[in-house]
């Protein structure tokens, strides 16, 4: 029977988790504002013709708004030190990247920026989790 050894969490790993939690909250706020913009003023976005994923802009707005609120919740759970917050963060960051990929025809620069932020969160959550939790 081997017991799990505990060691002092790494500063780098703890910083990466803190960074991921804060970035998730920022990403969620950006996502929610993007959704509000699409809901309130759907004529603001111009769609590329003949795009295969052509949905109504208001529908996209609701998707972004709800996803943004979930990402904010996931970031809060991660900052609160919940282990399930890490799993939720990975799932939501992945979904956010996919949703923003499908949003590229509506707002290309912003979508690519949001994908980059989501990938950055995924990296921070997967890079040194064992070191952050203090498990050997």
N, C-alpha and C positions, 0 to 999 in steps of 0.2 A: 504494500500500500504506500504509494508515494503521495505526499501532500503537495499541493501547489505552493510553490515558494513565492513569497512576496518580496518585491524589491521597490525601491524608490522610483516613481515614474520619471521618465526622461523629460527634460525641459522642452526639447524640440518636439517630442511627440505630443505633450500637453498643449504646446503652442499650436500645433497643427489642428488639434481637435477644437481648441478655442477659435482658431481662425475659421474652421469649417462651420461652426455654429453661428458665428457672426455673419459669415458670407451667406449662409442659408437664409438668415433673417433679411439681409440686404436683397438677395435674389428674390425672396418672396415678396418683399415690398415692391421691387421693380416689376415683378410679374403681375401683382395686383393692380398697380397703376396702369400697366399696359392693358390689362383687361378692362379697367374702368374707362380708359380712353376709347377702346373699341366699342364698349357698350353705349357710352354717352354720345360719341360722334363717330359713327361708323363710316361716314364719308371721308374721314381723315386718311384712311388707308386705301391705296390703289392696288388692285390685284393684277398680277401678271396674267395675260391671256393664256388659255389652254393649259392651266396647271391642274394636275390630276387630283389634288386634294383641295378642291375649291369648295369651301364651306362659307356660310354667311358670316360676315365680320362680327355681328352681334353674338353669334354662337361661340366664335373664337374668344370674344371678350369674356363671356361667362366661364369658359374653360380656363383662361388665364387667371381670372379673378379667384376662382375656387382653388386652382393649383397654387397660386401665390399664398393664399391663406393657409393651406396645408403645409407649404414649405416653411412659412413663418413658425407654425406650430412645431414642425420637426426640428427647426433650429433651436427653438426654446427647449425642447426635450433634450437635445444634444448638450446645450449649455448647462442644463440641470443635472447632467451626468447619467442620464438613463441609457442603459445598454441598448434597449430597443430604439432609442433615438438615433443611434448609428445606423441600424438597419433601415429605419424609416428614412433617414437622410439619404442613404444610398439609393433607395427606391425612388424617392421624390426628385433627387438630382438627375437621375437617369430619365425619369418621365419628363422632367422639365427640359432636358436636352432634346428629347424626341419631339415634344410639342413645339419647341422653338425651331427645330429643323423644319417641321411642317408649316411654320409661320413665315419662313424665309421670303416667299413671294409677296407678302404683305408689307414687311419692314426688314429688308435684308441685313443692314448693318446692325441694328438692334438685336436681331435674332442670333447673329453670329457672336455678338458680345455675350448674350445670355447663355449660349451653348458653352462658350469658353469659361464663364463663371461656374456653370454646372459641372464641367469637367474638372475644374480646379477644386471644387468641393469634394467630388468623388476621389480625387487624388489625396486630398488631405484626410479623408475618412479612412482610406485604405493603406496609407503609407506606413504608419507605425502604431497601430492600435494596441498591440501587446505592451509596447513600451509605455504608452499613455496610461494604461490601466494598472501597471505595476506587476503584471503576471510574468512569470519566467517562461 
